[in-house]
Amino acid sequence: MSVPGGWEFLEELPDKVWPVPEEIAGPTGSLSSNLAIRMLTSDALGNDMVALVGDYLAEGARFNWWFGSYGKGRVSIRQMSECSSLSRESVRMIYEAWRKFSQVYEESNRTAGVAQAEYEELETELKVAIGRLRGRRMQWPGAWGS
């Protein structure tokens, strides 16, 4: 893709065009909330994972709050694009891990423990996303919370 001078950073951003899966396109305008709703309405997750999804939602809300109240007016276009890309990439990675887990779980007729590796991969993706969002938010002045 050819971009005007000074905008080359756009080509470096991960996952520039990820078609949003229909199953997480609604009911809200937030992909991360829609994904969390999808996950939380499943009976496949244990309490440990429900708590982790809650942590992801909370960190996503902190990130969006910081970005909307402080970041948007004070960061460069590049940084704004990177933040948007980070958030969307986090959703994509969690979604893909969720799909793998839920597919194996369903194919096993919901047999406990069969999809343990996929469950652990989903857990890892959630933790990575939480860490990335928190890390990005905390690196700039005006960040708050822990």
Backbone as CSV, one residue per row, in Angstrom:
resi,resn,N_x,N_y,N_z,CA_x,CA_y,CA_z,C_x,C_y,C_z
1,MET,0.847,-1.165,0.000,0.000,0.000,0.000,0.895,1.231,0.000
2,SER,0.579,2.191,-0.808,1.349,3.423,-0.879,0.663,4.491,-0.039
3,VAL,1.443,5.127,0.838,0.892,6.179,1.689,1.701,7.447,1.491
4,PRO,1.103,8.603,1.755,1.828,9.864,1.607,3.001,9.949,2.586
5,GLY,3.985,10.757,2.234,5.142,10.966,3.101,4.734,11.373,4.503
6,GLY,5.418,10.805,5.478,5.124,11.089,6.874,4.104,10.133,7.480
7,TRP,3.439,9.357,6.645,2.410,8.435,7.115,2.836,6.980,6.971
8,GLU,4.108,6.740,6.723,4.605,5.378,6.521,4.347,4.478,7.717
9,PHE,4.254,5.067,8.897,4.027,4.275,10.104,2.741,3.452,10.000
10,LEU,1.789,3.910,9.186,0.545,3.158,9.038,0.791,1.760,8.483
11,GLU,1.801,1.638,7.643,2.124,0.333,7.071,2.751,-0.605,8.099
12,GLU,3.277,-0.047,9.178,3.919,-0.846,10.217,2.931,-1.366,11.256
13,LEU,1.734,-0.804,11.296,0.763,-1.203,12.306,0.251,-2.605,12.012
14,PRO,0.108,-3.418,13.054,-0.375,-4.782,12.832,-1.840,-4.797,12.429
15,ASP,-2.175,-5.784,11.642,-3.571,-6.091,11.376,-4.385,-4.882,10.937
16,LYS,-3.914,-4.228,9.891,-4.581,-3.024,9.414,-6.036,-3.278,9.029
17,VAL,-6.299,-4.431,8.432,-7.647,-4.704,7.954,-8.090,-6.076,8.451
18,TRP,-8.705,-6.092,9.601,-9.249,-7.335,10.145,-10.767,-7.247,10.024
19,PRO,-11.354,-8.079,9.202,-12.814,-8.033,9.086,-13.453,-8.509,10.392
20,VAL,-14.243,-7.667,10.991,-14.857,-7.990,12.275,-15.857,-9.133,12.084
21,PRO,-15.682,-10.213,12.821,-16.632,-11.322,12.731,-18.031,-10.862,13.157
22,GLU,-19.008,-11.318,12.444,-20.391,-10.905,12.708,-20.810,-11.182,14.147
23,GLU,-20.319,-12.276,14.715,-20.751,-12.647,16.062,-20.286,-11.682,17.151
24,ILE,-19.330,-10.798,16.841,-18.931,-9.796,17.844,-19.149,-8.369,17.333
25,ALA,-19.927,-8.232,16.268,-20.220,-6.904,15.727,-21.279,-6.172,16.565
26,GLY,-21.987,-6.849,17.405,-23.015,-6.245,18.249,-23.119,-7.038,19.520
27,PRO,-23.857,-6.639,20.468,-24.929,-5.653,20.441,-24.488,-4.217,20.733
28,THR,-23.236,-4.028,21.169,-22.780,-2.681,21.491,-21.846,-2.180,20.392
29,GLY,-21.368,-0.975,20.535,-20.404,-0.421,19.592,-18.970,-0.765,19.949
30,SER,-18.769,-1.518,21.002,-17.438,-1.875,21.476,-17.143,-3.342,21.175
31,LEU,-16.117,-3.579,20.350,-15.760,-4.963,20.022,-15.348,-5.747,21.259
32,SER,-14.572,-5.117,22.149,-14.117,-5.838,23.340,-15.302,-6.188,24.244
33,SER,-16.261,-5.294,24.374,-17.456,-5.600,25.174,-18.270,-6.710,24.529
34,ASN,-18.420,-6.644,23.213,-19.184,-7.674,22.509,-18.534,-9.044,22.647
35,LEU,-17.214,-9.079,22.545,-16.502,-10.340,22.712,-16.671,-10.858,24.139
36,ALA,-16.535,-9.964,25.109,-16.700,-10.373,26.504,-18.112,-10.900,26.753
37,ILE,-19.110,-10.227,26.205,-20.495,-10.693,26.363,-20.626,-12.101,25.795
38,ARG,-20.071,-12.293,24.625,-20.127,-13.604,23.972,-19.482,-14.669,24.862
39,MET,-18.325,-14.341,25.413,-17.613,-15.295,26.252,-18.354,-15.550,27.565
40,LEU,-18.848,-14.494,28.181,-19.485,-14.623,29.491,-20.849,-15.302,29.432
41,THR,-21.481,-15.287,28.277,-22.770,-15.967,28.161,-22.617,-17.441,27.807
42,SER,-21.378,-17.869,27.665,-21.093,-19.275,27.427,-20.979,-19.977,28.772
43,ASP,-21.331,-21.233,28.804,-21.158,-21.988,30.055,-19.816,-22.715,30.085
44,ALA,-18.939,-22.371,29.156,-17.660,-23.070,29.033,-16.573,-22.507,29.932
45,LEU,-16.760,-21.315,30.450,-15.707,-20.673,31.228,-15.870,-20.920,32.713
46,GLY,-14.743,-21.183,33.370,-14.735,-21.308,34.810,-14.664,-19.927,35.457
47,ASN,-14.825,-19.891,36.742,-14.794,-18.623,37.460,-13.468,-17.888,37.299
48,ASP,-12.387,-18.643,37.177,-11.089,-18.010,36.976,-11.069,-17.198,35.682
49,MET,-11.645,-17.755,34.632,-11.670,-17.080,33.345,-12.681,-15.933,33.350
50,VAL,-13.792,-16.109,34.033,-14.776,-15.027,34.150,-14.117,-13.817,34.817
51,ALA,-13.349,-14.063,35.863,-12.645,-12.970,36.542,-11.636,-12.311,35.605
52,LEU,-10.941,-13.097,34.806,-9.946,-12.556,33.875,-10.621,-11.738,32.770
53,VAL,-11.752,-12.192,32.270,-12.510,-11.403,31.286,-12.936,-10.081,31.926
54,GLY,-13.331,-10.125,33.186,-13.674,-8.891,33.904,-12.481,-7.959,34.007
55,ASP,-11.304,-8.516,34.277,-10.088,-7.699,34.334,-9.792,-7.071,32.973
56,TYR,-10.005,-7.837,31.905,-9.793,-7.320,30.552,-10.758,-6.173,30.260
57,LEU,-12.017,-6.356,30.615,-12.992,-5.285,30.409,-12.626,-4.039,31.213
58,ALA,-12.204,-4.236,32.460,-11.833,-3.099,33.304,-10.624,-2.367,32.735
59,GLU,-9.606,-3.103,32.299,-8.421,-2.439,31.738,-8.753,-1.767,30.420
60,GLY,-9.611,-2.404,29.612,-10.052,-1.775,28.370,-10.797,-0.483,28.640
61,ALA,-11.621,-0.472,29.674,-12.351,0.751,30.042,-11.384,1.828,30.520
62,ARG,-10.391,1.450,31.319,-9.379,2.426,31.765,-8.617,3.004,30.573
63,PHE,-8.257,2.130,29.640,-7.528,2.552,28.449,-8.369,3.535,27.629
64,ASN,-9.623,3.178,27.393,-10.503,4.050,26.619,-10.789,5.364,27.345
65,TRP,-10.942,5.293,28.640,-11.183,6.496,29.439,-9.963,7.411,29.362
66,TRP,-8.787,6.839,29.578,-7.564,7.627,29.474,-7.453,8.233,28.076
67,PHE,-7.646,7.411,27.076,-7.474,7.868,25.702,-8.479,8.959,25.356
68,GLY,-9.720,8.776,25.740,-10.758,9.759,25.440,-10.622,11.044,26.220
69,SER,-10.139,10.954,27.459,-10.068,12.156,28.283,-8.718,12.854,28.219
70,TYR,-7.665,12.123,28.026,-6.343,12.738,28.024,-5.615,12.537,26.701
71,GLY,-5.497,11.319,26.300,-4.644,10.968,25.177,-4.999,11.612,23.857
72,LYS,-6.270,11.605,23.513,-6.676,12.076,22.192,-6.161,13.468,21.874
73,GLY,-6.219,14.366,22.818,-5.804,15.739,22.565,-4.318,15.986,22.725
74,ARG,-3.572,15.000,23.209,-2.173,15.242,23.532,-1.179,14.315,22.844
75,VAL,-1.670,13.305,22.164,-0.750,12.387,21.497,-0.764,12.663,19.998
76,SER,0.278,12.226,19.347,0.395,12.433,17.902,-0.573,11.522,17.149
77,ILE,-0.752,11.825,15.880,-1.595,10.981,15.024,-1.038,9.552,15.007
78,ARG,0.270,9.442,14.972,0.892,8.110,14.984,0.538,7.363,16.262
79,GLN,0.682,8.031,17.416,0.376,7.389,18.689,-1.112,7.045,18.783
80,MET,-1.957,7.917,18.261,-3.384,7.649,18.262,-3.686,6.403,17.421
81,SER,-3.047,6.305,16.269,-3.233,5.137,15.400,-2.723,3.874,16.082
82,GLU,-1.589,3.985,16.756,-1.026,2.834,17.461,-1.960,2.366,18.577
83,CYS,-2.563,3.305,19.293,-3.499,2.941,20.362,-4.721,2.227,19.802
84,SER,-5.251,2.748,18.737,-6.409,2.132,18.105,-6.059,0.733,17.608
85,SER,-4.907,0.609,16.987,-4.453,-0.677,16.471,-4.232,-1.669,17.616
86,LEU,-3.646,-1.203,18.709,-3.394,-2.068,19.861,-4.697,-2.638,20.402
87,SER,-5.689,-1.799,20.546,-6.971,-2.237,21.071,-7.622,-3.263,20.147
88,ARG,-7.617,-2.990,18.862,-8.232,-3.895,17.883,-7.450,-5.212,17.778
89,GLU,-6.135,-5.122,17.816,-5.303,-6.328,17.759,-5.543,-7.205,18.988
90,SER,-5.739,-6.587,20.136,-6.038,-7.344,21.359,-7.336,-8.118,21.202
91,VAL,-8.352,-7.454,20.668,-9.637,-8.132,20.439,-9.439,-9.302,19.482
92,ARG,-8.706,-9.074,18.410,-8.493,-10.134,17.420,-7.811,-11.353,18.040
93,MET,-6.756,-11.126,18.804,-6.014,-12.239,19.398,-6.875,-13.017,20.401
94,ILE,-7.623,-12.302,21.211,-8.502,-12.970,22.174,-9.607,-13.719,21.438
95,TYR,-10.181,-13.082,20.443,-11.249,-13.724,19.665,-10.754,-15.034,19.042
96,GLU,-9.590,-15.004,18.427,-9.066,-16.213,17.792,-8.830,-17.322,18.808
97,ALA,-8.304,-16.970,19.971,-8.098,-17.972,21.025,-9.447,-18.488,21.538
98,TRP,-10.409,-17.589,21.682,-11.745,-17.984,22.123,-12.377,-18.957,21.136
99,ARG,-12.274,-18.658,19.845,-12.859,-19.521,18.816,-12.225,-20.909,18.862
100,LYS,-10.907,-20.961,18.996,-10.232,-22.271,19.081,-10.743,-23.057,20.278
101,PHE,-10.749,-22.385,21.429,-11.210,-23.058,22.647,-12.650,-23.529,22.507
102,SER,-13.540,-22.632,22.096,-14.953,-22.996,22.052,-15.223,-24.086,21.012
103,GLN,-14.484,-24.089,19.934,-14.662,-25.129,18.910,-14.261,-26.506,19.461
104,VAL,-13.088,-26.572,20.074,-12.636,-27.850,20.635,-13.579,-28.292,21.757
105,TYR,-13.996,-27.356,22.571,-14.909,-27.664,23.678,-16.229,-28.231,23.154
106,GLU,-16.799,-27.572,22.154,-18.076,-28.031,21.591,-17.918,-29.375,20.881
107,GLU,-16.826,-29.542,20.127,-16.603,-30.806,19.408,-16.411,-31.980,20.359
108,SER,-15.992,-31.704,21.582,-15.796,-32.775,22.560,-17.074,-33.052,23.356
109,ASN,-18.178,-32.456,22.899,-19.446,-32.569,23.619,-19.338,-32.016,25.033
110,ARG,-18.576,-30.927,25.120,-18.413,-30.182,26.387,-17.808,-31.031,27.502
111,THR,-16.861,-31.855,27.112,-16.180,-32.701,28.072,-15.135,-31.877,28.823
112,ALA,-15.223,-31.884,30.127,-14.300,-31.109,30.954,-12.857,-31.558,30.723
113,GLY,-11.963,-30.608,30.603,-10.547,-30.886,30.493,-10.029,-31.185,29.104
114,VAL,-10.912,-31.481,28.155,-10.467,-31.844,26.807,-9.798,-30.666,26.114
115,ALA,-10.291,-29.474,26.330,-9.761,-28.286,25.658,-8.839,-27.489,26.587
116,GLN,-8.118,-28.181,27.448,-7.284,-27.498,28.438,-6.203,-26.636,27.796
117,ALA,-5.556,-27.127,26.768,-4.498,-26.349,26.103,-5.078,-25.075,25.491
118,GLU,-6.245,-25.185,24.879,-6.895,-24.023,24.269,-7.381,-23.046,25.345
119,TYR,-7.829,-23.581,26.464,-8.252,-22.760,27.599,-7.076,-21.937,28.116
120,GLU,-5.932,-22.600,28.236,-4.726,-21.912,28.712,-4.240,-20.877,27.706
121,GLU,-4.392,-21.158,26.416,-4.023,-20.180,25.389,-4.925,-18.950,25.484
122,LEU,-6.210,-19.161,25.712,-7.147,-18.052,25.889,-6.770,-17.236,27.122
123,GLU,-6.443,-17.915,28.191,-6.017,-17.238,29.410,-4.775,-16.376,29.142
124,THR,-3.821,-16.924,28.420,-2.603,-16.187,28.077,-2.919,-14.961,27.242
125,GLU,-3.764,-15.106,26.234,-4.106,-13.962,25.366,-4.791,-12.860,26.155
126,LEU,-5.656,-13.230,27.082,-6.304,-12.218,27.920,-5.272,-11.478,28.771
127,LYS,-4.356,-12.225,29.373,-3.327,-11.602,30.210,-2.404,-10.702,29.389
128,VAL,-2.048,-11.150,28.189,-1.197,-10.333,27.311,-1.918,-9.041,26.939
129,ALA,-3.187,-9.147,26.579,-3.958,-7.958,26.200,-4.051,-6.973,27.369
130,ILE,-4.332,-7.486,28.545,-4.412,-6.629,29.735,-3.082,-5.908,29.945
131,GLY,-1.988,-6.649,29.854,-0.667,-6.066,30.049,-0.320,-5.020,28.999
132,ARG,-0.666,-5.286,27.754,-0.368,-4.324,26.684,-1.174,-3.034,26.843
133,LEU,-2.456,-3.177,27.129,-3.293,-1.991,27.301,-2.818,-1.167,28.492
134,ARG,-2.540,-1.836,29.609,-2.065,-1.142,30.802,-0.708,-0.489,30.529
135,GLY,0.172,-1.219,29.886,1.501,-0.690,29.597,1.458,0.546,28.721
136,ARG,0.642,0.524,27.685,0.533,1.675,26.791,-0.035,2.878,27.542
137,ARG,-1.077,2.635,28.319,-1.718,3.715,29.069,-0.762,4.334,30.077
138,MET,0.014,3.500,30.749,0.880,3.993,31.817,2.140,4.682,31.309
139,GLN,2.468,4.546,30.037,3.716,5.141,29.559,3.610,6.644,29.305
140,TRP,2.402,7.193,29.312,2.238,8.619,29.045,1.796,9.382,30.267
141,PRO,2.175,10.646,30.348,1.691,11.483,31.448,0.161,11.537,31.428
142,GLY,-0.403,11.671,32.586,-1.850,11.735,32.674,-2.481,10.376,32.901
143,ALA,-1.668,9.321,32.857,-2.197,7.979,33.112,-2.533,7.860,34.586
144,TRP,-3.475,7.040,34.883,-3.886,6.844,36.276,-4.290,5.393,36.482
145,GLY,-4.411,5.048,37.702,-4.868,3.695,38.052,-3.786,2.653,37.896
146,SER,-4.039,1.540,38.463,-3.090,0.425,38.326,-3.827,-0.862,38.166
